[in-house]
Amino acid sequence: MKNSLKGALLSGLVLPGLGQVFFRHYMRGIALMLVICASLSVMTALIVAKALPIFEKIEADGGEIDISMINTAVNQAATTSDSLLFNGLMLLVLICWILAVVDAYRIGRKMDQSQTS
């Protein structure tokens, strides 16, 4: 398997930045991993913060699950500032992921060309 494909698959399917680490570009790889992990951690914290009041409301109402009540609670919990932050983080993750795959492919391609020369 070519290095370019290995790097792209590692960064694309396993963890963004892993392809760079595989090619010994440690600083780039670790930076991408940290950005992705930090963004996903903040996104998870936002989701949990929004889900807990909904679960507490369900528990306070006797624990019965009513889809219309859940839908109403979710719509009330969604605020524009949190949604904007969540969408911004999601965009950051997507951009970093694509950047990691393209960069790992590019590094691997240079390595492939230097090995055949």
C-alpha positions in Angstrom: 0.0 0.0 0.0 1.3 3.4 -0.9 2.3 5.8 1.8 -0.1 8.5 0.6 -3.0 6.1 1.0 -1.8 4.9 4.4 -1.6 8.5 5.7 -4.9 9.6 4.3 -6.7 6.5 5.7 -5.1 7.0 9.2 -6.1 10.7 9.3 -9.5 10.1 7.7 -10.8 7.0 9.3 -8.9 6.6 12.6 -8.0 10.1 14.0 -7.1 13.3 12.3 -3.4 13.9 12.8 -2.5 10.3 13.1 -1.3 10.2 9.5 1.1 13.1 10.3 2.4 11.3 13.3 2.9 8.2 11.2 5.1 10.2 8.9 7.0 11.7 11.8 5.5 15.2 11.5 4.7 15.1 15.2 4.0 18.8 15.9 1.4 19.0 13.1 -0.2 15.7 14.0 -0.4 16.5 17.7 -1.8 20.0 17.0 -4.5 18.5 14.8 -5.4 15.9 17.4 -5.5 18.5 20.2 -7.8 20.8 18.2 -10.2 17.9 17.3 -10.2 16.5 20.9 -10.8 19.9 22.5 -13.6 20.7 20.1 -15.3 17.4 20.6 -15.0 17.7 24.4 -16.6 21.2 24.4 -19.3 19.9 22.0 -20.0 17.0 24.4 -20.2 19.3 27.4 -22.7 21.5 25.6 -24.8 18.5 24.7 -24.8 17.1 28.2 -25.6 20.5 29.7 -28.6 20.7 27.4 -29.7 17.1 28.0 -29.6 17.1 31.8 -32.5 19.5 32.3 -34.6 17.5 29.8 -33.9 14.3 31.8 -34.7 16.1 35.0 -38.0 17.3 33.6 -38.9 13.8 32.5 -38.1 12.5 35.9 -40.1 15.2 37.6 -43.1 14.4 35.5 -43.2 10.8 36.7 -40.6 9.3 34.3 -43.1 8.7 31.5 -41.7 9.4 28.1 -43.9 11.6 26.0 -42.5 12.4 22.6 -44.3 15.8 22.4 -43.1 16.8 25.8 -39.5 15.9 24.9 -39.8 17.8 21.6 -41.1 20.9 23.5 -38.3 20.6 26.1 -35.6 20.3 23.4 -37.0 23.3 21.4 -37.0 25.4 24.6 -33.5 24.3 25.5 -32.0 25.3 22.2 -30.6 28.8 22.3 -29.0 30.7 19.5 -25.7 31.4 21.2 -25.2 27.7 22.1 -26.2 26.6 18.7 -23.8 29.1 17.1 -21.0 27.9 19.3 -21.9 24.2 18.5 -22.1 24.9 14.8 -18.7 26.8 14.9 -17.0 23.9 16.6 -18.6 21.4 14.2 -17.2 23.5 11.3 -13.8 23.6 13.0 -13.8 19.8 13.4 -14.8 19.3 9.7 -12.2 21.7 8.4 -9.4 20.2 10.6 -10.4 16.7 9.5 -10.3 17.5 5.8 -7.1 19.4 6.3 -5.5 16.4 8.1 -6.5 14.0 5.3 -5.2 16.2 2.5 -2.0 17.0 4.4 -1.3 13.4 5.2 -1.9 12.4 1.6 0.4 15.2 0.4 3.2 14.1 2.8 2.8 10.5 1.8 2.8 11.3 -1.9 6.2 13.2 -1.4 7.5 10.1 0.3 6.3 7.8 -2.4 7.9 10.0 -5.1 11.2 10.2 -3.2 11.3 6.3 -2.9 10.7 5.8 -6.6 13.3 8.3 -7.7 
